[in-house]
Amino acid sequence: MDTTVQVRQRGSLTLPADLRERYGIEPGDTFRLLDLDGIFVLTPMTPMVPELAWEIERARVEAGLDTAALLTALREERARYVAETYGDD
């Protein structure tokens, strides 16, 4: 596809409606702009936090851990890491 877009006064670009529809682009979606020596590549940023949160929740349920047990294990692991990394002061 070959199309022309115009940079607005505040630096905004408007993507053509057919592209937004084809790729399911919604208001508020986030993109990364790569500058390859003057060739701009626009790629969608996939929100990883919600995806990661669901994966952690799935693993927690599969392991049979409740939230309190998970937090306790995380605190213990953090304390072990700090002791190994920075010593037992």
C-alpha positions as CSV (number, residue, x, y, z in Angstrom):
1,M,0.0,0.0,0.0
2,D,1.2,3.4,-0.9
3,T,-0.4,6.3,1.0
4,T,0.5,9.8,2.1
5,V,0.1,11.1,5.6
6,Q,0.7,14.6,6.9
7,V,2.4,15.7,10.1
8,R,0.1,18.1,11.9
9,Q,1.2,21.1,13.9
10,R,1.7,19.2,17.2
11,G,3.5,16.3,15.4
12,S,0.5,14.1,15.0
13,L,0.0,11.7,12.1
14,T,-3.4,10.3,11.2
15,L,-3.4,6.7,9.9
16,P,-5.8,6.1,7.0
17,A,-9.1,4.5,8.1
18,D,-8.6,1.4,5.9
19,L,-5.3,0.6,7.6
20,R,-6.8,1.1,11.1
21,E,-9.7,-1.2,10.2
22,R,-7.4,-3.8,8.5
23,Y,-5.1,-4.1,11.4
24,G,-7.6,-3.5,14.2
25,I,-5.9,-0.3,15.4
26,E,-7.9,1.4,18.1
27,P,-7.6,4.8,19.8
28,G,-5.0,4.6,22.6
29,D,-3.0,1.7,20.9
30,T,0.7,2.2,21.4
31,F,3.4,1.9,18.7
32,R,7.2,1.9,18.6
33,L,8.7,4.1,15.9
34,L,12.1,2.8,14.5
35,D,14.3,5.2,12.6
36,L,16.4,3.2,10.2
37,D,18.5,6.0,8.7
38,G,15.4,8.0,7.6
39,I,13.2,5.0,6.9
40,F,10.5,5.0,9.6
41,V,9.1,1.6,10.7
42,L,6.0,1.7,12.9
43,T,5.3,-1.4,14.9
44,P,2.6,-2.1,17.5
45,M,3.6,-2.5,21.1
46,T,1.9,-5.5,22.7
47,P,1.0,-4.8,26.3
48,M,3.0,-7.4,28.2
49,V,1.9,-6.6,31.7
50,P,-1.6,-8.0,31.4
51,E,-0.4,-11.0,29.5
52,L,2.4,-11.6,32.1
53,A,-0.1,-11.2,35.0
54,W,-2.4,-13.9,33.5
55,E,0.5,-16.2,33.1
56,I,1.6,-15.8,36.7
57,E,-2.0,-16.3,37.9
58,R,-2.2,-19.5,35.8
59,A,1.0,-20.8,37.3
60,R,-0.1,-19.9,40.8
61,V,-3.4,-21.8,40.4
62,E,-1.6,-24.8,38.8
63,A,0.8,-25.0,41.7
64,G,-2.0,-24.8,44.2
65,L,-0.6,-21.7,45.9
66,D,-2.8,-19.0,47.5
67,T,-1.8,-15.4,47.3
68,A,-0.4,-15.3,50.8
69,A,1.9,-18.3,50.1
70,L,3.1,-16.7,46.9
71,L,3.9,-13.4,48.6
72,T,5.8,-15.3,51.4
73,A,7.8,-17.2,48.8
74,L,8.6,-14.0,46.9
75,R,9.8,-12.3,50.1
76,E,12.0,-15.3,51.0
77,E,13.5,-15.3,47.5
78,R,14.1,-11.6,47.7
79,A,15.9,-11.9,51.0
80,R,18.0,-14.8,49.7
81,Y,18.9,-12.8,46.6
82,V,19.9,-9.7,48.7
83,A,22.0,-11.8,51.1
84,E,23.8,-13.5,48.2
85,T,24.3,-10.3,46.2
86,Y,25.1,-7.7,48.9
87,G,26.1,-9.9,51.9
88,D,24.6,-10.5,55.3
89,D,25.0,-7.0,56.8
